[in-house]
């Protein structure tokens, strides 16, 4: 077995991400929500520490952030490792593990957290000010029940999703 197979698989993944982003640029740009980008920019303009924590590979998140000139943002994402000539997820940035990865990267108290997913409840509950954005319609009541009263549950332009 080639002991560098993992390097090849990593390079292949990077190449696939580059190809996807290049090939699907128009669709990716169309899915970027103007309201989300404006909120992100407001946080940056205010000097807030901004971190992107995603279940996606960090390389993919960085490639998408490049579209909107936020390539300098720190990104924590799911990590892979070589396995049988390919890649498997070594550490999934999901649910409680997302919080562990955020803390392990040296990030302290969370002032504001934005998420659309119930999988991010540990992150939302850790934040001083949680904000739910574009949740699945069937999850809105659950978010209202488990998050602090008055937590904003917003819709930033996704007709098929819930939120105000």
C-alpha positions as CSV (number, residue, x, y, z in Angstrom):
1,X,0.0,0.0,0.0
2,X,1.3,3.5,-0.9
3,X,2.0,5.2,2.4
4,X,1.4,8.6,0.7
5,X,-2.1,7.5,-0.5
6,X,-3.6,9.9,2.1
7,X,-1.7,12.8,0.7
8,X,-3.1,11.9,-2.8
9,X,-6.6,11.7,-1.4
10,X,-6.2,15.0,0.4
11,X,-4.9,16.6,-2.8
12,X,-7.8,15.0,-4.7
13,X,-10.3,16.5,-2.3
14,X,-8.8,19.9,-2.6
15,X,-8.9,19.6,-6.4
16,X,-12.6,18.5,-6.2
17,X,-13.4,21.4,-4.0
18,X,-11.7,23.8,-6.4
19,X,-13.5,22.3,-9.4
20,X,-16.9,22.4,-7.6
21,X,-16.4,26.1,-6.6
22,X,-15.2,27.0,-10.1
23,X,-17.9,25.0,-12.0
24,X,-20.8,26.0,-9.7
25,X,-19.8,29.6,-8.9
26,X,-23.0,31.2,-10.2
27,X,-25.2,28.8,-8.1
28,X,-23.1,29.2,-5.0
29,X,-23.3,33.0,-5.3
30,X,-27.1,32.8,-5.8
31,X,-27.4,30.8,-2.6
32,X,-25.4,33.3,-0.5
33,X,-28.0,35.2,1.5
34,X,-27.6,39.0,1.3
35,X,-28.9,39.5,4.8
36,X,-26.5,36.9,6.2
37,X,-23.6,38.7,4.4
38,X,-24.7,42.0,5.8
39,X,-24.9,40.7,9.4
40,X,-21.4,39.1,9.0
41,X,-20.0,42.4,7.7
42,X,-21.6,44.4,10.6
43,X,-19.9,42.1,13.1
44,X,-16.6,42.5,11.3
45,X,-17.0,46.3,11.1
46,X,-17.7,46.3,14.8
47,X,-14.4,44.5,15.5
48,X,-16.1,41.4,16.8
49,X,-14.2,38.2,16.7
50,X,-15.9,36.1,14.1
51,X,-15.5,32.3,13.7
52,X,-17.2,30.0,11.2
53,X,-17.8,26.6,12.7
54,X,-19.3,24.2,10.1
55,X,-19.9,20.5,9.6
56,X,-18.4,20.9,6.1
57,X,-14.7,20.5,5.4
58,X,-12.9,23.8,6.3
59,X,-11.4,23.9,2.8
60,X,-14.9,24.1,1.3
61,X,-16.0,26.8,3.7
62,X,-12.9,28.8,3.0
63,X,-13.4,28.5,-0.8
64,X,-17.0,29.8,-0.4
65,X,-15.9,32.6,1.9
66,X,-13.5,33.7,-0.8
67,X,-16.5,34.6,-2.9
68,X,-17.4,37.3,-0.4
69,X,-13.9,38.6,0.5
70,X,-14.0,36.9,4.0
71,X,-11.2,34.5,3.3
72,X,-9.3,35.7,6.4
73,X,-12.0,34.4,8.8
74,X,-11.0,31.5,11.0
75,X,-12.9,28.3,10.1
76,X,-13.4,25.2,12.1
77,X,-14.8,22.3,10.2
78,X,-15.0,18.5,9.9
79,X,-11.6,16.9,9.5
80,X,-10.7,13.9,7.5
81,X,-7.9,11.3,7.5
82,X,-6.6,8.8,5.0
83,X,-8.2,5.4,5.0
84,X,-7.8,2.6,2.5
85,X,-6.6,5.0,-0.2
86,X,-9.3,7.5,0.4
87,X,-10.5,9.9,3.1
88,X,-12.9,9.3,6.0
89,X,-14.1,11.8,8.6
90,X,-11.7,11.9,11.5
91,X,-13.5,14.5,13.5
92,X,-17.0,15.7,12.7
93,X,-17.7,19.3,13.6
94,X,-21.2,18.5,14.7
95,X,-23.4,18.8,17.9
96,X,-21.3,18.6,21.1
97,X,-18.1,18.0,19.2
98,X,-18.4,21.3,17.5
99,X,-18.2,23.0,20.9
100,X,-15.3,20.8,21.9
101,X,-13.5,21.8,18.6
102,X,-14.2,25.5,19.1
103,X,-12.8,25.4,22.7
104,X,-9.8,23.3,21.6
105,X,-9.0,26.0,19.0
106,X,-8.8,28.5,21.9
107,X,-12.0,30.3,21.5
108,X,-13.5,31.6,24.7
109,X,-17.0,32.8,25.6
110,X,-19.5,33.0,22.7
111,X,-21.3,36.3,22.6
112,X,-23.6,35.6,19.5
113,X,-24.2,32.3,17.7
114,X,-26.2,31.9,14.5
115,X,-27.5,28.6,13.3
116,X,-30.3,26.9,11.3
117,X,-29.8,23.5,12.8
118,X,-30.9,21.6,15.9
119,X,-27.5,19.9,15.8
120,X,-26.1,23.3,16.9
121,X,-28.1,23.4,20.1
122,X,-24.9,23.1,22.2
123,X,-23.5,26.1,20.4
124,X,-26.7,28.1,20.6
125,X,-27.1,27.3,24.3
126,X,-23.5,28.3,25.0
127,X,-24.0,31.7,23.4
128,X,-25.0,34.8,25.4
129,X,-27.2,35.7,22.4
130,X,-28.4,32.8,20.3
131,X,-30.0,33.5,16.9
132,X,-31.8,30.9,14.9
133,X,-31.9,31.6,11.2
134,X,-33.8,29.8,8.5
135,X,-34.7,26.7,10.6
136,X,-36.8,23.9,9.2
137,X,-40.4,24.8,9.8
138,X,-41.0,21.7,11.9
139,X,-38.2,22.7,14.3
140,X,-39.3,26.3,15.1
141,X,-41.4,25.2,18.2
142,X,-38.6,23.1,19.5
143,X,-36.2,26.1,19.3
144,X,-38.7,28.3,21.1
145,X,-39.1,25.6,23.8
146,X,-35.4,25.0,24.5
147,X,-33.7,28.3,23.9
148,X,-34.1,31.3,26.2
149,X,-37.3,33.3,25.9
150,X,-37.0,36.0,23.2
151,X,-34.4,34.2,21.1
152,X,-34.8,35.6,17.6
153,X,-36.0,32.9,15.1
154,X,-35.5,34.6,11.8
155,X,-35.9,34.0,8.1
156,X,-33.3,35.6,5.9
157,X,-34.9,35.0,2.6
158,X,-35.5,31.2,2.3
159,X,-39.1,30.7,1.4
160,X,-39.0,27.0,2.1
161,X,-37.7,27.5,5.7
162,X,-39.3,28.9,8.9
163,X,-38.6,31.9,11.0
164,X,-39.9,35.5,11.2
